Amino acid sequence: MSTEPEPGLAPEHTRPRYAPVDPIVVTVDGQDFRVREREKPGEYDFDWLNGPHDYGFGISRAAGAAMTVPEMKEAIRDFLAEIDPATGYLKE
């Protein structure tokens, strides 16, 4: 078992309140997403870096709760499940 920390956002208690951290890249099923925290805690933008279009999604969590990397991956999987493979956009 590795004792190395998992890459991702710094724990909320180790950074100043309302200070966004640097973006990270999260890869799910071969798809790369840049995850950026907005100016308010618990708000994130997910930019699909290698998708067929300039596309992505945003998330705002209740009470400014920070997301873990596994939660980010789950959100990305949920997003990708809604993409129409023929168009590369959300299914209608």
C-alpha positions as CSV (number, residue, x, y, z in Angstrom):
1,M,0.0,0.0,0.0
2,S,1.4,3.4,-1.0
3,T,1.8,6.1,1.6
4,E,2.1,8.8,-1.1
5,P,-0.7,11.4,-0.9
6,E,-3.2,11.3,-3.8
7,P,-2.9,14.2,-6.2
8,G,-5.7,16.7,-6.0
9,L,-6.9,19.7,-4.1
10,A,-5.3,20.6,-0.8
11,P,-7.4,19.8,2.2
12,E,-9.7,22.7,3.0
13,H,-8.1,23.2,6.5
14,T,-4.7,23.8,5.0
15,R,-5.5,26.8,2.8
16,P,-6.9,30.2,3.3
17,R,-10.7,30.6,3.2
18,Y,-12.0,31.6,-0.3
19,A,-8.6,31.2,-1.9
20,P,-9.0,29.0,-5.0
21,V,-6.3,26.4,-5.6
22,D,-4.5,25.9,-8.8
23,P,-6.4,23.8,-11.4
24,I,-5.8,20.1,-11.7
25,V,-6.3,17.6,-14.5
26,V,-8.4,14.6,-13.8
27,T,-8.6,11.7,-16.3
28,V,-11.6,9.4,-16.4
29,D,-12.0,6.7,-19.0
30,G,-9.3,8.3,-21.2
31,Q,-11.0,11.7,-21.0
32,D,-9.1,14.7,-19.5
33,F,-10.8,17.4,-17.5
34,R,-9.3,20.5,-16.0
35,V,-10.9,21.2,-12.7
36,R,-10.8,24.8,-11.5
37,E,-12.2,26.0,-8.2
38,R,-14.2,29.3,-8.6
39,E,-13.9,32.3,-6.2
40,K,-16.3,30.7,-3.8
41,P,-15.6,27.5,-2.0
42,G,-17.4,24.4,-3.2
43,E,-17.9,25.8,-6.8
44,Y,-16.0,24.1,-9.6
45,D,-15.7,24.3,-13.4
46,F,-14.8,21.1,-15.3
47,D,-13.3,21.8,-18.8
48,W,-13.3,18.8,-21.1
49,L,-9.8,19.1,-22.6
50,N,-9.8,16.3,-25.2
51,G,-13.5,16.2,-26.0
52,P,-14.9,16.7,-29.5
53,H,-16.0,20.3,-28.6
54,D,-15.0,23.1,-26.3
55,Y,-17.3,21.8,-23.6
56,G,-17.6,21.1,-19.9
57,F,-19.8,21.6,-16.8
58,G,-19.9,23.3,-13.4
59,I,-20.8,22.2,-9.9
60,S,-21.9,24.2,-6.9
61,R,-22.0,22.3,-3.6
62,A,-24.1,23.1,-0.6
63,A,-22.4,25.1,2.2
64,G,-19.2,25.4,0.2
65,A,-18.2,21.8,0.7
66,A,-14.9,20.9,-1.0
67,M,-14.8,18.0,-3.5
68,T,-12.4,15.1,-3.2
69,V,-10.8,13.7,-6.3
70,P,-13.0,10.5,-6.2
71,E,-16.0,12.8,-6.0
72,M,-14.7,14.7,-9.0
73,K,-14.2,11.5,-11.0
74,E,-17.8,10.4,-10.1
75,A,-19.1,13.8,-11.4
76,I,-17.1,13.4,-14.6
77,R,-18.4,9.8,-15.1
78,D,-22.0,11.1,-14.6
79,F,-21.4,13.9,-17.2
80,L,-19.9,11.5,-19.7
81,A,-22.8,9.1,-19.4
82,E,-25.1,11.9,-20.6
83,I,-23.0,12.6,-23.7
84,D,-24.4,11.5,-27.1
85,P,-21.5,9.7,-28.8
86,A,-22.8,10.8,-32.3
87,T,-22.8,14.5,-31.5
88,G,-20.4,14.9,-28.5
89,Y,-23.0,17.0,-26.7
90,L,-25.5,16.3,-24.0
91,K,-28.3,13.9,-25.1
92,E,-31.6,15.5,-25.8
